[in-house]
């Protein structure tokens, strides 16, 4: 159709370019809008992981899951920091969320390094163990599997190192 508009006549050529420019604008806008922005909750949680030195600022690929089912009455965010684009290895963190005035407190309570493997019955092997026993491992494995189905976000060094005015970070390692 656009080809037809262009080839019909030379008269009004400027007006006939308008539909082509409009279509181009729509296509570019859709591509930009289709890219997902990093959710503030994930950005703040990832910042806390860097601020508390669980990760370096070079960590880039993150995904997450929010749940209230694992610890009744508690809101928990599981964050996975992948150490490669293949999503076969990385770190998983358990972060409890609470409100303290105007601040959201990100309390890091567990972490484990994992690798996806075909040898393990669950498909996940912990290279560095998490705190806790079987119940904790089951929660972490379940979280990793659910997170694999979710979008992955690439965070810049700036995003990871810039503190949020609404977030406070703490962890089980504080005071040690």
C-alpha positions as CSV (number, residue, x, y, z in Angstrom):
1,X,0.0,0.0,0.0
2,X,2.8,2.4,0.8
3,X,4.5,1.6,-2.4
4,X,1.2,2.4,-4.2
5,X,1.1,5.8,-2.5
6,X,4.6,6.6,-3.5
7,X,4.2,5.6,-7.1
8,X,0.8,7.1,-7.9
9,X,2.1,10.6,-8.6
10,X,4.7,13.1,-7.8
11,X,2.1,15.7,-6.8
12,X,1.9,16.0,-3.1
13,X,5.0,14.0,-2.5
14,X,5.5,15.6,0.9
15,X,2.0,14.6,2.1
16,X,2.5,11.0,0.8
17,X,5.7,10.6,2.9
18,X,3.7,11.2,6.0
19,X,2.1,7.7,6.2
20,X,5.6,6.2,5.8
21,X,7.1,8.3,8.5
22,X,4.1,7.6,10.8
23,X,4.5,3.8,10.2
24,X,8.2,4.0,10.9
25,X,7.5,6.0,14.1
26,X,5.0,3.3,15.3
27,X,7.4,0.5,14.6
28,X,10.3,2.2,16.5
29,X,8.0,3.1,19.4
30,X,6.8,-0.4,19.7
31,X,10.3,-1.8,19.8
32,X,11.3,0.7,22.5
33,X,8.2,0.1,24.6
34,X,8.5,-3.7,24.3
35,X,11.8,-3.5,26.2
36,X,11.1,-4.0,29.8
37,X,12.5,-1.6,32.3
38,X,14.1,-3.0,35.4
39,X,11.5,-3.1,38.2
40,X,12.5,-0.8,41.1
41,X,12.1,-3.7,43.6
42,X,14.7,-5.8,41.7
43,X,17.0,-2.8,41.2
44,X,16.9,-2.0,45.0
45,X,17.4,-5.7,45.9
46,X,20.4,-6.0,43.5
47,X,21.9,-2.8,44.9
48,X,21.7,-4.2,48.4
49,X,23.5,-7.3,47.3
50,X,26.3,-5.2,45.9
51,X,26.3,-2.8,48.9
52,X,26.5,-5.7,51.4
53,X,29.3,-7.2,49.3
54,X,27.5,-10.4,48.3
55,X,28.1,-9.5,44.7
56,X,30.5,-7.2,42.8
57,X,29.2,-4.3,40.7
58,X,30.2,-6.3,37.6
59,X,27.2,-8.7,38.2
60,X,24.8,-8.0,35.4
61,X,21.9,-10.4,34.7
62,X,19.2,-10.7,37.3
63,X,15.7,-12.2,37.7
64,X,13.5,-12.4,40.7
65,X,10.4,-13.9,42.3
66,X,8.2,-12.4,45.1
67,X,6.3,-14.7,47.4
68,X,4.4,-14.7,50.7
69,X,3.9,-18.5,50.6
70,X,7.2,-19.8,51.9
71,X,7.2,-17.9,55.2
72,X,3.6,-17.1,56.2
73,X,3.2,-13.5,57.1
74,X,6.5,-12.6,55.4
75,X,7.1,-11.1,52.0
76,X,10.2,-12.6,50.5
77,X,12.1,-11.8,47.3
78,X,14.2,-14.5,45.7
79,X,16.9,-12.9,43.5
80,X,19.0,-14.9,41.1
81,X,22.2,-13.2,39.8
82,X,23.3,-15.2,36.7
83,X,27.0,-15.6,36.0
84,X,26.5,-16.0,32.3
85,X,23.9,-15.5,29.6
86,X,23.1,-19.2,29.5
87,X,21.3,-19.1,32.8
88,X,23.0,-22.3,33.9
89,X,24.8,-21.0,36.9
90,X,24.7,-18.1,39.4
91,X,23.8,-17.1,42.9
92,X,20.4,-17.3,44.6
93,X,19.4,-15.0,47.5
94,X,16.6,-14.9,49.9
95,X,15.6,-11.3,50.9
96,X,12.9,-10.5,53.4
97,X,11.0,-7.3,52.8
98,X,9.6,-5.1,55.5
99,X,8.5,-1.5,55.9
100,X,10.2,0.8,58.2
101,X,8.6,4.2,58.0
102,X,9.0,5.4,54.4
103,X,11.7,2.8,53.7
104,X,11.5,-0.6,52.3
105,X,14.0,-2.8,54.2
106,X,15.8,-5.4,52.1
107,X,17.1,-8.0,54.7
108,X,19.4,-10.5,53.0
109,X,19.0,-13.8,54.9
110,X,20.4,-16.5,52.7
111,X,22.5,-17.1,49.6
112,X,23.9,-20.0,47.7
113,X,25.9,-20.6,44.5
114,X,24.3,-23.0,42.1
115,X,24.9,-24.8,38.8
116,X,22.3,-26.4,36.5
117,X,23.2,-30.0,36.0
118,X,21.7,-33.1,34.4
119,X,23.3,-35.4,37.0
120,X,21.4,-34.0,40.0
121,X,17.7,-35.2,40.3
122,X,16.5,-31.7,40.8
123,X,18.7,-30.4,38.0
124,X,20.3,-27.9,40.4
125,X,23.5,-28.5,42.3
126,X,24.6,-26.1,45.1
127,X,28.3,-25.4,44.7
128,X,28.3,-23.3,47.8
129,X,25.6,-24.4,50.3
130,X,22.9,-22.2,51.6
131,X,22.2,-21.8,55.3
132,X,19.6,-24.1,56.6
133,X,18.7,-27.7,55.8
134,X,16.5,-29.6,53.4
135,X,13.5,-27.3,53.7
136,X,15.6,-24.3,52.7
137,X,17.2,-26.1,49.8
138,X,13.8,-27.1,48.5
139,X,12.6,-23.5,48.7
140,X,15.7,-22.3,46.8
141,X,15.4,-24.9,44.1
142,X,11.7,-24.1,43.6
143,X,12.5,-20.4,43.4
144,X,15.3,-21.0,40.9
145,X,13.0,-23.1,38.7
146,X,10.2,-20.5,38.8
147,X,12.6,-17.6,38.2
148,X,13.9,-19.3,35.1
149,X,10.5,-18.8,33.5
150,X,10.5,-15.1,34.2
151,X,12.2,-12.2,32.4
152,X,15.8,-11.5,33.0
153,X,17.1,-8.0,33.4
154,X,20.5,-6.6,32.8
155,X,21.5,-3.9,35.3
156,X,24.3,-1.4,34.7
157,X,27.0,-0.7,37.2
158,X,25.4,2.6,37.8
159,X,22.1,1.0,38.7
160,X,23.8,-1.4,41.1
161,X,25.9,1.2,42.9
162,X,23.4,4.0,43.1
163,X,21.5,3.9,46.4
164,X,17.8,4.3,46.5
165,X,16.3,6.9,48.8
166,X,13.5,4.5,49.7
167,X,15.5,1.4,50.4
168,X,17.5,0.3,53.4
169,X,19.9,-2.7,53.2
170,X,20.7,-5.2,55.9
171,X,21.9,-8.8,56.1
172,X,22.7,-11.6,58.4
173,X,26.4,-10.6,58.0
174,X,25.9,-7.2,59.5
175,X,28.1,-6.6,62.6
176,X,30.6,-9.3,61.7
